[in-house]
Amino acid sequence: MEFGERLKALREEKDLTRDALAGKLNVSYSAVSKYETNVRFPDKGTLIDLAAFFDVSLDYLLCRSDIRETAEKILNDSKKQFLVSSPQKKYSTDEDLSPEAIEEIEKFKEFVQHKYRKK
């Protein structure tokens, strides 16, 4: 897949016309058309704007990777997963909590989860 095909696919996923995308990026319809047909390549600023608009990594946009998520999103997701799987780290503050305090927090967490669990 080439850049133009990827851009077109992203645009179509959002149900946007070329004209609508051009308006959101402050470029001409012709520029979007040329990007999608690989006649012209966007400048660095426009590439960054495109990646941000579609919420994808530059590597994904440039067809260098099939991973859509930005590094920031991947790191945030990893951090959340780490916090869920590591209660000792999750509850550490400036002062270390005792094992008893962590256990009490875990019990309270289970209570709250049970209370608000979807039925």
N, CA and C atoms as a LAMMPS dump frame, in Angstrom:
ITEM: TIMESTEP
0
ITEM: NUMBER OF ATOMS
357
ITEM: BOX BOUNDS ff ff ff
-5.0000000000000000e+02 5.0000000000000000e+02
-5.0000000000000000e+02 5.0000000000000000e+02
-5.0000000000000000e+02 5.0000000000000000e+02
ITEM: ATOMS id mol type element x y z
1 1 1 N 0.847 -1.176 0
2 1 2 C 0 0 0
3 1 3 C 0.891 1.237 0
4 2 1 N 0.493 2.223 -0.764
5 2 2 C 1.23 3.482 -0.819
6 2 3 C 0.523 4.553 0
7 3 1 N 1.24 5.644 0.237
8 3 2 C 0.714 6.733 1.052
9 3 3 C -0.668 7.185 0.584
10 4 1 N -0.832 7.413 -0.701
11 4 2 C -2.104 7.915 -1.221
12 4 3 C -3.269 6.985 -0.921
13 5 1 N -3.038 5.693 -1.057
14 5 2 C -4.094 4.717 -0.754
15 5 3 C -4.454 4.746 0.729
16 6 1 N -3.436 4.851 1.57
17 6 2 C -3.683 4.887 3.008
18 6 3 C -4.468 6.143 3.373
19 7 1 N -4.087 7.279 2.804
20 7 2 C -4.793 8.531 3.085
21 7 3 C -6.246 8.434 2.64
22 8 1 N -6.464 7.901 1.467
23 8 2 C -7.832 7.762 0.962
24 8 3 C -8.651 6.844 1.878
25 9 1 N -8.057 5.743 2.313
26 9 2 C -8.77 4.814 3.199
27 9 3 C -9.137 5.492 4.519
28 10 1 N -8.21 6.256 5.077
29 10 2 C -8.494 6.969 6.326
30 10 3 C -9.604 7.998 6.127
31 11 1 N -9.549 8.704 5.022
32 11 2 C -10.578 9.709 4.724
33 11 3 C -11.94 9.044 4.588
34 12 1 N -11.983 7.939 3.877
35 12 2 C -13.257 7.242 3.67
36 12 3 C -13.791 6.632 4.968
37 13 1 N -12.894 6.202 5.862
38 13 2 C -13.334 5.692 7.169
39 13 3 C -14.112 6.749 7.937
40 14 1 N -13.73 7.997 7.749
41 14 2 C -14.408 9.103 8.44
42 14 3 C -15.551 9.678 7.614
43 15 1 N -15.859 9.04 6.491
44 15 2 C -16.937 9.511 5.615
45 15 3 C -16.749 10.959 5.189
46 16 1 N -15.53 11.305 4.832
47 16 2 C -15.23 12.666 4.392
48 16 3 C -15.01 12.697 2.889
49 17 1 N -15.428 13.773 2.28
50 17 2 C -15.091 14.002 0.877
51 17 3 C -13.693 14.614 0.833
52 18 1 N -13.108 14.63 -0.33
53 18 2 C -11.81 15.288 -0.474
54 18 3 C -11.924 16.762 -0.11
55 19 1 N -13.019 17.363 -0.523
56 19 2 C -13.241 18.779 -0.241
57 19 3 C -13.336 19.028 1.267
58 20 1 N -14.038 18.151 1.978
59 20 2 C -14.181 18.306 3.432
60 20 3 C -12.827 18.163 4.127
61 21 1 N -12.037 17.18 3.709
62 21 2 C -10.713 16.998 4.301
63 21 3 C -9.828 18.204 4.005
64 22 1 N -9.905 18.695 2.792
65 22 2 C -9.126 19.879 2.421
66 22 3 C -9.463 21.05 3.336
67 23 1 N -10.738 21.236 3.609
68 23 2 C -11.164 22.321 4.486
69 23 3 C -10.628 22.17 5.897
70 24 1 N -10.596 20.944 6.396
71 24 2 C -10.115 20.706 7.764
72 24 3 C -8.609 20.912 7.874
73 25 1 N -7.902 20.715 6.764
74 25 2 C -6.441 20.849 6.782
75 25 3 C -5.952 22.185 6.235
76 26 1 N -6.884 23.006 5.768
77 26 2 C -6.537 24.285 5.144
78 26 3 C -5.618 24.106 3.938
79 27 1 N -5.953 23.1 3.129
80 27 2 C -5.275 22.899 1.847
81 27 3 C -6.352 22.839 0.773
82 28 1 N -5.94 22.838 -0.474
83 28 2 C -6.923 22.817 -1.56
84 28 3 C -7.423 21.397 -1.836
85 29 1 N -8.581 21.335 -2.478
86 29 2 C -9.126 20.055 -2.935
87 29 3 C -8.097 19.377 -3.826
88 30 1 N -7.483 20.167 -4.692
89 30 2 C -6.496 19.652 -5.632
90 30 3 C -5.317 19.005 -4.896
91 31 1 N -4.89 19.628 -3.801
92 31 2 C -3.771 19.067 -3.033
93 31 3 C -4.141 17.694 -2.482
94 32 1 N -5.339 17.578 -1.89
95 32 2 C -5.781 16.286 -1.345
96 32 3 C -5.855 15.254 -2.463
97 33 1 N -6.401 15.655 -3.588
98 33 2 C -6.508 14.755 -4.734
99 33 3 C -5.128 14.264 -5.169
100 34 1 N -4.169 15.174 -5.229
101 34 2 C -2.806 14.796 -5.64
102 34 3 C -2.127 13.919 -4.592
103 35 1 N -2.408 14.167 -3.305
104 35 2 C -1.848 13.301 -2.262
105 35 3 C -2.372 11.879 -2.438
106 36 1 N -3.681 11.764 -2.661
107 36 2 C -4.309 10.44 -2.749
108 36 3 C -3.907 9.676 -4.002
109 37 1 N -3.516 10.383 -5.033
110 37 2 C -3.101 9.712 -6.27
111 37 3 C -1.58 9.631 -6.389
112 38 1 N -0.887 9.982 -5.309
113 38 2 C 0.576 9.925 -5.251
114 38 3 C 1.266 10.791 -6.297
115 39 1 N 0.591 11.846 -6.725
116 39 2 C 1.191 12.795 -7.662
117 39 3 C 2.04 13.801 -6.889
118 40 1 N 1.598 14.112 -5.687
119 40 2 C 2.275 15.094 -4.847
120 40 3 C 2.328 14.541 -3.424
121 41 1 N 3.365 14.932 -2.696
122 41 2 C 3.527 14.477 -1.319
123 41 3 C 3.398 15.678 -0.39
124 42 1 N 2.658 15.547 0.709
125 42 2 C 2.487 16.689 1.615
126 42 3 C 3.787 17.076 2.32
127 43 1 N 3.852 18.34 2.713
128 43 2 C 5.018 18.786 3.48
129 43 3 C 4.937 18.229 4.904
130 44 1 N 6.011 18.425 5.646
131 44 2 C 6.105 17.858 6.997
132 44 3 C 4.966 18.33 7.902
133 45 1 N 4.647 19.605 7.859
134 45 2 C 3.572 20.135 8.699
135 45 3 C 2.229 19.513 8.38
136 46 1 N 1.954 19.337 7.098
137 46 2 C 0.684 18.729 6.689
138 46 3 C 0.638 17.258 7.089
139 47 1 N 1.771 16.571 6.997
140 47 2 C 1.818 15.17 7.44
141 47 3 C 1.477 15.061 8.924
142 48 1 N 2.047 15.955 9.709
143 48 2 C 1.767 15.951 11.15
144 48 3 C 0.296 16.245 11.398
145 49 1 N -0.252 17.213 10.665
146 49 2 C -1.679 17.54 10.802
147 49 3 C -2.558 16.353 10.423
148 50 1 N -2.191 15.652 9.354
149 50 2 C -2.961 14.481 8.919
150 50 3 C -2.939 13.388 9.987
151 51 1 N -1.758 13.103 10.514
152 51 2 C -1.64 12.061 11.543
153 51 3 C -2.463 12.429 12.774
154 52 1 N -2.402 13.692 13.167
155 52 2 C -3.174 14.134 14.334
156 52 3 C -4.669 14.071 14.047
157 53 1 N -5.078 14.508 12.875
158 53 2 C -6.494 14.51 12.522
159 53 3 C -7.069 13.095 12.526
160 54 1 N -6.33 12.155 11.959
161 54 2 C -6.813 10.775 11.877
162 54 3 C -6.436 9.953 13.116
163 55 1 N -5.693 10.561 14.043
164 55 2 C -5.27 9.908 15.279
165 55 3 C -4.518 8.61 14.991
166 56 1 N -3.534 8.719 14.103
167 56 2 C -2.683 7.584 13.752
168 56 3 C -1.228 8.028 13.86
169 57 1 N -0.335 7.063 13.918
170 57 2 C 1.088 7.391 13.957
171 57 3 C 1.549 7.825 12.568
172 58 1 N 2.622 8.593 12.54
173 58 2 C 3.199 8.979 11.25
174 58 3 C 3.673 7.742 10.491
175 59 1 N 4.22 6.769 11.209
176 59 2 C 4.665 5.54 10.544
177 59 3 C 3.504 4.837 9.857
178 60 1 N 2.353 4.812 10.506
179 60 2 C 1.183 4.194 9.88
180 60 3 C 0.761 4.998 8.653
181 61 1 N 0.686 6.303 8.804
182 61 2 C 0.279 7.166 7.697
183 61 3 C 1.212 7.005 6.502
184 62 1 N 2.504 6.858 6.771
185 62 2 C 3.501 6.74 5.703
186 62 3 C 3.713 5.3 5.24
187 63 1 N 2.869 4.382 5.72
188 63 2 C 2.916 2.964 5.328
189 63 3 C 4.208 2.27 5.757
190 64 1 N 4.804 2.755 6.817
191 64 2 C 6.006 2.112 7.347
192 64 3 C 5.665 1.1 8.428
193 65 1 N 4.396 1.113 8.862
194 65 2 C 3.94 0.213 9.919
195 65 3 C 2.447 -0.023 9.752
196 66 1 N 1.992 -1.156 10.24
197 66 2 C 0.554 -1.426 10.25
198 66 3 C -0.052 -1.13 11.618
199 67 1 N 0.745 -0.577 12.514
200 67 2 C 0.26 -0.203 13.843
201 67 3 C -0.267 1.22 13.77
202 68 1 N -1.571 1.359 13.971
203 68 2 C -2.216 2.665 13.827
204 68 3 C -1.966 3.597 15
205 69 1 N -1.892 3.041 16.204
206 69 2 C -1.842 3.854 17.411
207 69 3 C -0.568 4.681 17.478
208 70 1 N -0.719 5.858 18.06
209 70 2 C 0.439 6.704 18.299
210 70 3 C 1.227 6.134 19.471
211 71 1 N 2.49 6.498 19.558
212 71 2 C 3.327 6.027 20.664
213 71 3 C 2.728 6.451 21.998
214 72 1 N 2.183 7.661 22.06
215 72 2 C 1.576 8.154 23.296
216 72 3 C 0.423 7.257 23.737
217 73 1 N -0.418 6.857 22.786
218 73 2 C -1.555 6.002 23.128
219 73 3 C -1.07 4.626 23.591
220 74 1 N -0.085 4.082 22.907
221 74 2 C 0.455 2.777 23.288
222 74 3 C 1.043 2.84 24.696
223 75 1 N 1.794 3.901 24.992
224 75 2 C 2.376 4.048 26.328
225 75 3 C 1.3 4.207 27.392
226 76 1 N 0.275 4.999 27.105
227 76 2 C -0.814 5.173 28.072
228 76 3 C -1.534 3.859 28.333
229 77 1 N -1.803 3.1 27.267
230 77 2 C -2.464 1.805 27.431
231 77 3 C -1.589 0.842 28.235
232 78 1 N -0.28 0.863 27.958
233 78 2 C 0.642 -0.007 28.692
234 78 3 C 0.688 0.38 30.161
235 79 1 N 0.684 1.678 30.422
236 79 2 C 0.713 2.149 31.81
237 79 3 C -0.546 1.705 32.544
238 80 1 N -1.703 1.828 31.892
239 80 2 C -2.953 1.394 32.516
240 80 3 C -2.9 -0.1 32.823
241 81 1 N -2.407 -0.887 31.869
242 81 2 C -2.324 -2.329 32.072
243 81 3 C -1.378 -2.657 33.22
244 82 1 N -0.263 -1.938 33.29
245 82 2 C 0.693 -2.151 34.375
246 82 3 C 0.047 -1.842 35.716
247 83 1 N -0.679 -0.75 35.78
248 83 2 C -1.313 -0.37 37.039
249 83 3 C -2.35 -1.387 37.48
250 84 1 N -3.055 -1.956 36.524
251 84 2 C -4.062 -2.959 36.857
252 84 3 C -3.397 -4.228 37.38
253 85 1 N -2.257 -4.58 36.808
254 85 2 C -1.625 -5.848 37.167
255 85 3 C -0.623 -5.729 38.317
256 86 1 N -0.341 -4.539 38.773
257 86 2 C 0.676 -4.365 39.802
258 86 3 C 0.179 -3.465 40.931
259 87 1 N -0.593 -4.022 41.876
260 87 2 C -1.162 -3.183 42.931
261 87 3 C -0.117 -2.462 43.772
262 88 1 N 1.057 -3.083 43.991
263 88 2 C 2.066 -2.41 44.81
264 88 3 C 2.499 -1.098 44.156
265 89 1 N 2.672 -1.086 42.855
266 89 2 C 3.074 0.132 42.152
267 89 3 C 1.901 1.089 42.016
268 90 1 N 0.725 0.544 41.858
269 90 2 C -0.461 1.371 41.648
270 90 3 C -0.704 2.29 42.829
271 91 1 N -0.482 1.817 44.023
272 91 2 C -0.83 2.588 45.205
273 91 3 C 0.368 3.263 45.855
274 92 1 N 1.531 3.158 45.241
275 92 2 C 2.67 3.811 45.868
276 92 3 C 2.529 5.322 45.717
277 93 1 N 2.921 6.011 46.736
278 93 2 C 2.88 7.47 46.742
279 93 3 C 4.266 7.932 47.149
280 94 1 N 4.347 9.137 47.648
281 94 2 C 5.644 9.585 48.151
282 94 3 C 6.099 8.695 49.309
283 95 1 N 5.126 8.188 50.047
284 95 2 C 5.423 7.269 51.141
285 95 3 C 4.95 5.881 50.712
286 96 1 N 5.764 4.878 50.955
287 96 2 C 5.344 3.52 50.603
288 96 3 C 4.219 3.074 51.529
289 97 1 N 3.245 2.392 50.953
290 97 2 C 2.126 1.872 51.734
291 97 3 C 2.477 0.486 52.259
292 98 1 N 1.955 0.182 53.409
293 98 2 C 2.183 -1.141 53.987
294 98 3 C 1.365 -2.167 53.213
295 99 1 N 1.748 -3.437 53.29
296 99 2 C 0.955 -4.482 52.636
297 99 3 C -0.491 -4.497 53.124
298 100 1 N -0.697 -4.181 54.395
299 100 2 C -2.056 -4.15 54.938
300 100 3 C -2.88 -3.035 54.283
301 101 1 N -2.255 -1.89 54.088
302 101 2 C -2.96 -0.768 53.45
303 101 3 C -3.318 -1.114 52.008
304 102 1 N -2.389 -1.744 51.307
305 102 2 C -2.656 -2.145 49.922
306 102 3 C -3.793 -3.154 49.884
307 103 1 N -3.786 -4.106 50.815
308 103 2 C -4.858 -5.106 50.868
309 103 3 C -6.212 -4.436 51.122
310 104 1 N -6.23 -3.461 52.007
311 104 2 C -7.473 -2.755 52.306
312 104 3 C -7.971 -1.982 51.081
313 105 1 N -7.057 -1.365 50.379
314 105 2 C -7.427 -0.636 49.156
315 105 3 C -7.988 -1.606 48.123
316 106 1 N -7.354 -2.763 47.976
317 106 2 C -7.834 -3.767 47.022
318 106 3 C -9.24 -4.242 47.385
319 107 1 N -9.491 -4.45 48.662
320 107 2 C -10.826 -4.88 49.096
321 107 3 C -11.861 -3.8 48.797
322 108 1 N -11.493 -2.557 49.041
323 108 2 C -12.418 -1.461 48.756
324 108 3 C -12.673 -1.367 47.251
325 109 1 N -11.63 -1.568 46.473
326 109 2 C -11.773 -1.556 45.014
327 109 3 C -12.758 -2.641 44.575
328 110 1 N -12.618 -3.837 45.118
329 110 2 C -13.533 -4.929 44.779
330 110 3 C -14.961 -4.596 45.184
331 111 1 N -15.121 -3.965 46.352
332 111 2 C -16.446 -3.555 46.809
333 111 3 C -17.076 -2.574 45.819
334 112 1 N -16.323 -1.572 45.407
335 112 2 C -16.837 -0.564 44.471
336 112 3 C -17.148 -1.207 43.123
337 113 1 N -16.276 -2.09 42.647
338 113 2 C -16.539 -2.775 41.379
339 113 3 C -17.814 -3.593 41.467
340 114 1 N -17.996 -4.299 42.558
341 114 2 C -19.199 -5.112 42.743
342 114 3 C -20.443 -4.225 42.792
343 115 1 N -20.341 -3.115 43.487
344 115 2 C -21.474 -2.204 43.641
345 115 3 C -21.928 -1.634 42.298
346 116 1 N -20.976 -1.322 41.419
347 116 2 C -21.314 -0.668 40.154
348 116 3 C -21.245 -1.6 38.946
349 117 1 N -21.086 -2.885 39.205
350 117 2 C -21.011 -3.855 38.109
351 117 3 C -22.309 -3.842 37.32
352 118 1 N -22.174 -3.888 35.999
353 118 2 C -23.374 -3.923 35.143
354 118 3 C -24.09 -5.235 35.342
355 119 1 N -25.393 -5.142 35.454
356 119 2 C -26.2 -6.35 35.678
357 119 3 C -26.827 -6.822 34.409
